[in-house]
Amino acid sequence: MIFLNILIVISLLAVLVTLILGFVNMARGGDGASARSNVLMRYRVGIQFAAIMLMVLGFIAKGAMTG
């Protein structure tokens, strides 16, 4: 269970990092900014999906442990 908690925290931090990178990219602007923003958004959505699935797995595992 501890390992799953660590994975959840790592995935949430990865979401935060990609979100911040997207904000920085948007603030900079310039050539290709929209393409980079699109790529960062896709990464963020994928990482968010993984984070949510890990949380669901954690809830299921906790429910199975408590009976």
Secondary structure, DSSP 8 states (H G I E B T S, - for coil): -HHHHHHHHHHHHHHHHHHHHHHHHHHH--TTHHHHHHHHHHHHHHHHHHHHHHHHHHHHHHHHHH-
